[in-house]
Amino acid sequence: MTDTPSRDPAPGRSTFSTASTLRRDFTAADCREPAIRHLHDYWQRQRGMHRFPARNELDPIDMKPALGGITIFEIHPKADGGFRFRYRLIGSAIVARDGFDMTGRFLDELPLLQYRALLLGRLEMLARDPAPVLVHNKQFYDERWYDYEAIWLPLASDHENADMLMACQIFARTPSSHVGLPVVGKPGI
């Protein structure tokens, strides 16, 4: 494992995933993974009557079941109306799986090019229209297909305007039965 991403990812590190199932209208009961369900419920409690909770209102101890799979992105608006996204935090399970730590780096430095494009599309969609999103996907990783579930949750220092996006991604422990060639979904899907 290395602390910095290489420009030539290790063989077997894949960026391929199938088109995601993405839902904005969901409840905790729709979450398959207990850690995702826990994080959804916790986010709802912390936001209270506000549109979004602030990052400083979240306690890592209360998010313990999900911590290894959590990533927090800062949203940096650009002069041209677009956005740049900086990894504020990346969970230990993600660092262990990927073999590098992106904390403090910008998304455009991610060496997995197709995965970067998928993430950029999703992050831009959520920066423009922030709302909780539940994702079910299959990803080709280390030469095997895996199911994963992810949740995306906006955070806002002022409780209204999202300035961060928190995601939690949990991979199934065993490979999936998916067959066929890897397909990259449209950006944002």
N, C-alpha and C positions, 0 to 999 in steps of 0.2 A: 504494500500500500504506500502511496506517496501523498504528500500534502498538497501538491499543486497539479492541476490537470496538464497532461501532455497534449500537444497538438495532434498527435497520432495515437488515438485510444488503443488500448491493448486489444489484441485479437479476441473475438468472442464477446466483447462489450458491444451490445447492439443498441441501435436507435430505432428499431422498427416496432411499430405497434399498429394494431387494427384500429379502425374508426371507433371512437368511444361512444358509449351511451351516456349522454349528459342530461341531467335533470335539474331544473331550477325549482320545481314544485315537488318537494319531498318532505317526509317526516323522518324522525329517528328510526321508526319501524322499517323504513326502506333501506337502512344501512345494514349490510350483511356483517361487517366486521365490528366486533364489540368496541374496539378502540376508536373507530370512526363514529359510532353511535355515541360513545361517551363524549368525544370532542364536540359533536353537534349539540348535545344537551348542555354541555358546559358553556359553549359560546352563546346559546340562547339565554341561559341564566345570567351571564355576565353583561349581555347587552340590555337586559331589563326592558325598559320602555323606549330605549334609544334605537336608532336604525342599526348601528354597529357598535360593538364594544371597542374601547381603546386598547392598544397593546399593553399599556401599563396596568390594565385591570385584569390581565391574565396571569395566573400564578402557575409556573411550571410544575409545581407539586400537584396541583389539581388536574393537570393534563398528563400525568405520569403514564397512563396506559398507552398514550399516543406519541410520547416524546420522540422516540427513535425515528418515527416516520414523518415528523413535522418539518416543513420548510416555511420560512417567512421571507417574503419578498417586499422590499421597499418600492414604491411607485415613484418614479422621477419623471415629471412631465418635461417634454422637450419643446423648444421654441416652435417647431413645425407642427405642433398639435399631437405628436406621437408620444411615446413613453419609452423610458429605459427602466430596467428592473434590476435591482441589486439584491443579492442573497444576503439577508440580514442574519439568518440562522438556517442551518441545515442539520437534520437529525443524524444521530450516530448510525442508525441502521442504513440510511441512505449513503452515508460516507463509506461504510463498510462494504456495501454492495457495489458502489461505483468505483471505489479505489482512490478517490480524491475528494478534497473538501473545497467547496465553492464559497464558503462563508467570506463575506466582504467583497466578493467579485461580482461583476455584472453578468447577466444572462448571456450577453453577446460574447463572453469568454468561454462558455461551455463548449468543450471539445466534441461533444456528440451532436453533430450538425443537424440530423433529422429530428432528434429529440428536442434540440434547441428550437427548431422551427415550430414544432407542435406546442411546446411551452409558450413561446412568444405569442402565438395565435390565441391561446387560452388566456394568458395574462392580459393581452390587449383587450380582449373581449370583456374581461372582468373589470379592468380599469375604467372602461367606457360605460359599462352597465353593471356595477357591483351588486352582487347578490350571492347567497349561498348556492353552491353547485355540488351535486353528487355525481361522480363519474365511475362507471364500470368499464373496464378495458382489458384487453389482452396485449401483452408485450413480449416480443421476442428478445430474450436476454440470456447471455451466456449459452447461446445455441439451443435454447429451449423456450417454449411458450409458457407464460405465466399469466394467470388472472390477477388483476388487482382492482382494488377499490380506493377511490380518493375522494376527499371532500375539500372544497375551496371555500374559505370564509373571509370576507372583507373585515378589515380593522380600520378604525378612524379615530385619530387623536381628538377630533371635535365631535365624535359620535355620528357624524352625518356624511362627510366626504372621505371616501376610502383613500388612505395613504399607504396602506400595506395590505398584502394578501397572504393569508396563512393557508397552507395546504397540508394535508396528511395523506400519505400514500402507504397502503398496506398490501404487500404482495402475498399471494397464496404460498403456502409452504412447499407445495409440490407442483411440478409442471402440469400444464393444462393439456387437454386432449385436442386442442386446436390443430387443424391440418391446413396445409396450403402455404403459399408464399407470404412472407410478411408484407403488409400494406401500410403505408403511412396515411393517416386520415388527413382531411383538409385542416389547415391551421384553425385552431380554436375549437375543434371538435373533440 
